[in-house]
């Protein structure tokens, strides 16, 4: 663990030293092993030669001196430091002599093969004691060779220790030089990195010292710093633009960090807070507005801060001096904390309150006026209904005298009671025409009253229109001829039937054709009957004075009479076209007008067709 976190300089020195030591010691170790094996073989050959010489001398001593001679010969081996134990056995395997005299752990000589064994630090074994006369016995020798091996090891280890010390010193010097060349650029790069981090200055650069991978790393680090510097400049420019934009905003802009301190305040926000920006920035919300933590607004701010959520509200903000103002808050979470946009809407709230009060007052006034109008409408409707009911009820009483006058004048004009002079006949005809005109006026008024009171009864049935047109035209033709007008009919060969009330249709035709004759001084009046989509159309076309565009919208109103080109108003009540359109509508049809002043008019009556079963 310590090596992983150690500086790279130390790692490099340790690596170079270990590598140098291993490379230097590996041949020495091989040589040490080789010399150790060779030294052991040399010691074994020496001890074997000593054992052979000893066996010859012991055999001679045994041959000439017997057991006494063998003991003396063994005692002479004391000068040999490597001899641990020795024994002489006769041919039968009985022990004749031993060295040292106190030795007790001697092996038996019977059943053993001659020769020496090497075990641990000892060489032991049996050698035959032979003479020309035959075998005299057996010699046992046990040599301790560890003394020679220990001496050799001490010599070699002392030499290797000196060599190792020299290797360590040399490898340290070599590692110091090499690590300096390798770690110095890395150290410079590390130092630059720490300096950039401490100073937070991305304009610093690392001096490139080598052209290897470390140099490439330095180039990459410098390029990274250049990109960071460029982005920081762009970010600073963007922040400056954003700050300038925020400073110019009419809305208040606040930035609150996670410790509830104001880190930004634009001028509009300062005006709303009724404090200077310098007095607010760096201080906490609680310091600037004591007691705010107990308000619902702070609870919303805390929730937005903790949950990283946005919120919009309108809040009556209390100031420390006891006054209040209506502020609109838009709260947005940002990495620094909260971004709050505020707008003083006190004037708007007051206007809304004023408008609300005016609206309530207006609603009360409208309710009062509506009730008054409803009562007036009910009164007017009641009056109209009573008028219409009165006129409808009085229709018989109004018509009966007129019909009697018309009847009696007709009888007198027929000279049934007796002859009449010219003046009498003229006066009677005036009375008869006036009575008929008055009857027509009363009929129109009664029809309007019935329509408005809903008491007009229509008997809608299939009516063949062409014969009815011919009948009306025949009735009105004398009036046209009296003005020198041509009355032309264009009727289809096949019969066309309409769903209509015969009397109402006749009245519509009389009104349309009679008006055309009345307002035409020269030229003609043409009646055209033709099938139309889902019904039939009857057009009355004249070459009269025409109707101005502003007057066309008024033409179908009740009691409206138009001027006749500077010659005053025409005769009549102004009810004919109004009644005609209402009667057409009650039968499921309608009347339209096309006219141009000075060029004539075209009235078009449309009625639904009578459906015939196949």
C-alpha positions, 0 to 999 in steps of 0.5 A: 500500500505504501509503495502505491501512494509513494512518489514516482521519484521514490518508485523509480529509484527503488525500481532501478536499485532493485534491478541493478542489485538483482542483475549484479547478484544473480551471477554471484549467486550462480558462482557461489553455488558452483564454488560451494559444490566444488569446495564440498567435493574437494573436502570430500576427496581430501577426507577420503585420502586421509581415511585411506592413509589412516587405514594403511597405517592402522593395518600396519600397526595392528599387524605388528602390535596387535590391539595395543598397536591399534590403540596407539595408532588411533591415539595418534589421530588426535592431531586431525581436527576433523576426526570425530570418532574412530574404531578398529574391529578384528576380523570377527567384528569385535571392537579392539580400539576406539577414539576417543576412549569415551566414545559409545555410539559406535556402529557394529562392523558385522554385515556392512559393506566397505565405503563412506557415506556423506550425511549432513556435515559428516563423512562416515564409513568402514574401510578394510584392514588388509595385509598381504597375509590377509584381512586383519579387521575393519576400520570405522572413521567419522569425519566432521566436514562442517568446519571446512564448509563453515570456514568457506561460507564465512569467507564467501559471505564476507566477500559477497557482503562487501560486493553487495555494499558496493552494488547498493552504492553504485545502484543508488547513484545510478538510480539517482541519476536516472530517476532525475532524468525521468521524474524531473519532467513528471515532477514539473508537470505535477507542480504545475498541476498543483499550481493551477489548482491552487491559483485557479489560473488556467493561463499557466503552462508546463515547460516541455523538457523531453520529447518522449511520452512525458513530453507528449503528456506535457503538450496534452496538459498544455492543450487541455489548459488552453481549451479550459482557458478558452472556455473560461473566457467564453464562460466569463463573457457569457456571465458578463452578458447574463449579468448585464442582462439581469442588471437591465431587467425590470424584474428583480433578480436574486441568487440565493446560495445553499446557505441562504445568503444573497450572492446576487441582487440586481437594481430592480430587486434592490428597489423592491427590497427597499435596501441597497445592493451592498447592504444585501449581498453576502448577508443571509435572507434571515439577516436582511428580513428578520422573521421571514423564516416564520412566513409561508414564503420562506416555507416555499423557498425551503421546499424549492431548495430541498426538493430542487423544484420550481414554484410561482406565486403572488405574495403580499410581502411584509417589510420591517417597517410594517408596510406591505407590497404585492410581489410576484415570485418565480422561483427556480432551482440552480446549482448554486441554490435558488434563482428568484425573479420578482415583480412588484404587482401592487399597482396591478392588484390595486387596479384589479381590486378597483375593477372588481369593485367596479364590476360588482357595482356594474353587476348590481346596476345591470341587475337593477336595470335588467329588472326594470327593462324586464318589467318595461318589456313585460308592460310593452308586451302586455300593451302590444298583446292587448292592442293586437287582441283588441284589433283582432277582436274588433275586425268584424266590427270594423269591417262590417260598416265598410262592407255595408258602405261599399255594398250600398255605393255599388248598388247606387252606381248600378242605378237600381234605386234610380238614375244618377247624374254625372256629379252624383256618380263621381261622388259615389265612386269617390266614396266607394274607392275611399271605403275600399282603401280604408278596408285594405288598410284595416285588413293590413292592420288586422293581419299585422295584429294577428301575426304579432299576437300569434293568432293568424291561422294559415291553411297550408296546402298544395296550391298550383301557382300559375293560375293564381298568378294569372288571376292576380295579373288580370286584376291589376292589369287595368292599373298597369295599362292606365300608366302605359306599362306592359305586364308580362307573365312567364309561366312554365307549361307544366303546373308547379304546386307550392306548399302555401296558404292560398289567401296569403299567397294571393295577398303576397302576389298582389303586394309585389305586383301592385308595388312594381306597378306603383313605382314604375312610370314607364317600361314594363313589369314582368312576372317569372315563375320557375322551379328552384332548389327544393321549391319554386321561385316567383320573381317580379321584375320592374323597370322603375325608379329602383331603390338605393342601397341604404334604403333596401335594409329598411324596406321590409320594416313595418310602417316604412315608406320610401321617397319616390325620387323627389316626388314625395312618399307613395300612397299606402301604409308601409305594411305591404312588404313587411306583411309579405315577407312575414307571410312568406316566412310563416309558410316556410319561404322568404323574399329577397331583393335586388335593386339599383337606383334608376334601373329597377328592382327584382323581388324574388319569392321562394316557397317550398314545393308540394311533394307528390307521391310517385 
